[in-house]
Amino acid sequence: MMKWEDVCQAFPEQWVLIETVRAHTNEKSERILDDIAPLKKFSNSPD
């Protein structure tokens, strides 16, 4: 499992498909992703 910051560091400037492992809803009804898992990196990420 990773945090969003970890994914950004591991895959800078790339498109990554992620799966939410754990999430919650805050008081503004926004979904907050607590833990995510990267599933696939796309080689055709835009520059």
Phi, psi and omega in degrees: 000150182223162170264162181302319180299323178294319179295317179299323179285323182284330183230064183294137176057034181228154173276132181224131173277127181239159173239136177280125178266319179214135181212164175214168179250130180273184184292344177265012181064028176264139177278129179248123180272112182276312180226135180227161178232123176288132182256322184203138174258135181263128183286340181262036177298140179292155179281000000 
